[in-house]
Amino acid sequence: MPIVEPVDNGMPQRGKAHITRETASPQREIQHQGAPIIYLVDDDPSFLRALSRRLRAADYQVETFGSAEGFLTRRRSDAAGCVVLDLQMPGPGGLELQEALSQAEESLPVVFLTAHGDISSSVHAMKRGAVDFLTKPVRGDELLDAVQRALARGAAARETQRQKRAWGARYESLTSREREVFALVLRKLLNKQIADVLGARERTVKAHRGQVMRKMGVQSPAELGRAVEWLGEIFQAASPADIEQR
């Protein structure tokens, strides 16, 4: 059945910003600890209530917002989550909120759900990374499938960021000389060749090389090369420029 309810006249009028948070029993709250949060952003109060009930029945935590501004000013959480977002709302619309999210440190996956979709908007949203572009009314299984895919994408993105931070911290622990040795090892130079480039003793280079491997947590130059894939711009910016001129 479509997830739609008649508008309740006791609710805030359509178009006015409002924020509601679904309440639950203490037992349910304990069950939900650590569960992903689904953020619903839509200016239709009855639709927010209907979607919230459906998602809570699937054991998700839910927070609802009647405007993009309300969502952007919320208290942020470290919990995983995604945003189910209307396209057209008073004030900033869905595409504008999607753009703001893409530029934020907290980059949540987005699922669009709208009664005002068109091909141009859907293409624009998908090119910007939306997980799906659904139309109202939406079937419950279709909504849950989109939410699950959004959460999976978000989990993958969070893991990638965690890996990048971990590799970045290891690289930052290297001394300037160790970073020079790191860069030269990636060129597949032998210890003697590195010593010639740096004007150092081979024995000293061997010691630095060992420190690089230990601090980076790798056992071979090949593994060190894969670490650079995670480091990306950090490695490029931090690599000693004068080595290139030697």
C-alpha positions in Angstrom: 0.0 0.0 0.0 1.2 3.6 -0.7 2.7 5.3 2.3 0.2 8.3 2.4 -2.1 9.6 5.1 -4.6 12.5 5.0 -3.3 15.8 6.3 -4.1 16.3 10.0 -5.4 19.8 10.6 -3.8 19.7 14.0 -0.4 19.5 12.5 1.7 22.5 11.3 0.6 23.9 8.0 2.4 22.8 4.8 5.4 24.9 4.0 6.2 25.9 7.6 9.4 24.6 9.1 8.9 22.1 11.9 11.0 19.4 13.5 9.6 16.4 15.2 11.3 13.4 16.8 9.5 10.1 17.1 9.2 8.9 20.7 9.5 5.3 21.8 9.4 3.2 25.0 12.6 2.8 27.0 12.8 -0.8 25.9 12.6 0.2 22.2 15.2 2.9 22.8 17.6 0.4 24.2 17.0 -1.9 21.2 17.8 1.1 18.9 21.1 2.1 20.5 23.7 2.2 17.8 21.1 1.8 15.0 21.3 3.9 11.9 19.3 7.2 11.8 17.1 7.9 8.9 16.5 11.6 8.4 13.3 12.5 6.7 13.1 16.0 5.2 9.7 17.0 3.7 7.3 19.9 4.2 4.2 17.6 4.2 3.5 16.7 7.9 1.2 13.7 7.2 3.7 12.2 4.8 6.5 12.6 7.4 4.4 10.8 9.9 3.5 8.0 7.6 7.1 7.4 6.4 8.3 7.6 10.0 5.9 4.9 11.1 7.0 2.6 8.3 10.7 3.0 8.9 10.3 2.6 12.7 8.4 -0.6 12.1 11.6 -1.8 10.3 13.6 -1.0 13.5 15.2 2.2 12.2 15.7 5.3 14.3 13.9 8.2 12.6 14.2 12.0 12.8 11.9 14.2 10.8 12.3 17.8 9.6 9.9 20.1 7.8 12.6 22.1 6.0 16.1 22.0 4.7 17.1 24.7 7.2 15.8 22.7 10.1 17.8 19.7 9.0 21.0 21.7 8.6 20.8 23.2 12.0 20.2 19.9 13.8 22.5 18.5 16.4 24.9 16.2 14.5 25.3 12.5 15.4 28.2 10.1 14.9 25.7 7.4 14.1 25.4 6.0 10.6 22.5 7.2 8.6 21.0 8.5 5.4 18.6 11.3 4.2 15.3 10.7 2.5 14.6 14.1 0.9 11.8 15.9 -0.9 12.7 17.8 -4.0 10.6 20.9 -3.7 10.2 22.6 -0.4 9.8 26.2 0.8 13.2 27.8 1.2 16.2 25.7 0.0 15.0 22.7 -2.1 16.2 19.2 -2.1 18.9 19.7 -4.7 20.4 22.6 -2.7 20.4 20.5 0.4 22.1 17.6 -1.5 24.8 20.1 -2.6 25.3 21.3 1.0 25.6 17.7 2.2 28.2 16.9 -0.5 30.4 19.7 0.8 30.1 18.9 4.4 32.4 16.7 6.5 29.3 14.7 7.4 28.4 13.4 3.9 25.2 11.4 4.3 23.8 9.4 1.4 20.7 10.8 -0.1 17.5 9.2 -1.4 15.0 11.6 -3.1 11.3 11.0 -2.6 9.0 13.5 -4.4 5.7 14.1 -6.1 7.3 16.8 -8.3 10.0 14.9 -10.1 11.1 15.4 -13.7 13.8 13.8 -15.8 16.1 16.8 -15.6 15.9 16.9 -11.8 16.4 13.2 -11.4 19.4 13.1 -13.7 20.9 16.1 -11.8 20.4 14.4 -8.5 21.8 11.1 -9.6 24.9 12.7 -11.1 25.5 14.4 -7.8 25.5 10.9 -6.1 21.9 10.3 -5.0 21.2 6.7 -4.3 17.8 6.7 -5.8 15.0 9.0 -7.0 11.6 7.8 -6.0 8.2 9.2 -6.7 5.2 9.6 -4.3 3.3 7.5 -3.4 6.0 4.9 -2.8 5.7 1.3 -1.9 7.1 0.2 1.5 9.4 -2.4 0.1 10.7 0.1 -2.5 11.5 2.6 0.2 13.2 0.1 2.5 15.3 -1.2 -0.4 16.5 2.3 -1.2 17.3 3.0 2.4 19.3 -0.2 2.8 21.3 0.6 -0.3 21.9 4.2 1.0 23.1 2.8 4.4 25.4 0.3 2.6 27.0 3.1 0.6 27.4 5.3 3.7 29.1 2.4 5.5 31.5 1.9 2.7 32.3 5.7 2.6 32.8 5.8 6.3 35.2 2.8 6.2 37.1 4.5 3.4 37.5 7.7 5.4 38.6 5.6 8.5 41.3 3.9 6.4 42.5 7.3 5.0 42.7 8.8 8.5 44.6 5.7 9.8 47.1 5.8 6.9 47.4 9.6 7.2 48.3 9.3 10.9 51.0 6.7 10.1 52.5 8.9 7.5 52.5 11.9 9.8 54.5 9.9 12.3 57.4 9.7 9.9 60.3 12.1 10.2 61.3 14.3 7.2 64.2 12.0 6.4 62.0 8.9 6.6 59.6 10.6 4.2 62.4 11.1 1.7 63.3 7.4 2.0 59.6 6.5 1.6 59.4 8.4 -1.7 62.6 6.8 -3.0 61.6 3.3 -2.0 58.5 3.8 -4.1 60.8 4.4 -7.1 62.1 0.9 -6.5 65.6 2.2 -5.6 68.0 0.0 -3.7 69.4 1.1 -0.4 72.8 2.0 -2.0 71.0 4.1 -4.7 68.9 5.9 -2.0 72.1 6.6 -0.1 73.7 8.1 -3.2 70.6 10.3 -3.8 70.5 11.5 -0.2 74.2 11.7 0.4 73.9 9.3 3.3 75.5 6.1 4.4 73.8 2.9 3.2 73.6 1.6 6.7 71.8 4.7 7.8 69.4 4.4 4.8 68.7 0.8 5.8 67.8 1.9 9.3 65.5 4.6 8.0 63.9 2.1 5.6 63.2 -0.2 8.5 61.6 2.6 10.4 59.4 3.5 7.5 58.1 -0.1 7.1 57.5 -0.4 10.9 55.7 2.9 11.3 53.6 2.3 8.2 52.7 -1.2 9.2 53.9 -2.9 6.0 56.4 -5.5 5.1 57.2 -4.8 1.4 57.6 -1.9 -1.1 54.5 -3.3 -2.8 52.4 -2.8 0.3 53.9 0.7 0.7 52.8 1.5 -2.8 49.2 0.5 -1.9 49.4 2.8 1.1 50.0 5.7 -1.3 46.6 4.9 -2.9 45.0 5.7 0.5 47.2 8.7 1.2 46.5 10.3 -2.1 46.9 14.1 -1.9 48.4 13.9 1.6 51.4 12.1 0.1 51.7 14.3 -2.9 51.6 17.5 -0.8 54.0 16.2 1.8 56.6 14.5 -0.4 59.9 16.5 -0.4 59.9 18.5 -3.6 63.7 18.7 -3.7 64.0 15.0 -4.3 62.5 15.5 -7.7 65.4 17.8 -8.6 68.2 15.4 -7.6 
